[in-house]
Amino acid sequence: MAKLSKFRIETLSFSSTRIVWRGDVKVAILFSPLNEGEAYQLYPHPATYPTLDFRGLPAPLRPEFMSFLNLEAVEAFLGIAAQDGGEVEVRRAA
């Protein structure tokens, strides 16, 4: 069985938007909350998943965005949280 690459989060230098990578593949875009108390929004990267379309699904199954209360929740979802003594890899793009 092939071992999957780990996720990493890279913050763009010109905005608060982050790119989620798996190995050398851009898998998602992470948008920071626009206002205090709002959620982080994780969206499949359109360059990698151009045909991803949820329009035919009922509303509860239509996850155009996945919402998370904070960045730590996103990291835990991606399995890169430092809960088991590992380090969270978060980079800032040049």
Secondary structure, DSSP 8 states (H G I E B T S, - for coil): ------EEEEE-TTSS-EEEEETTEEEEEEE--SSTT--EEEEE-TTT-TT---TTS-GGG--SSEEESSHHHHHHHHT--GGGS----EEE--
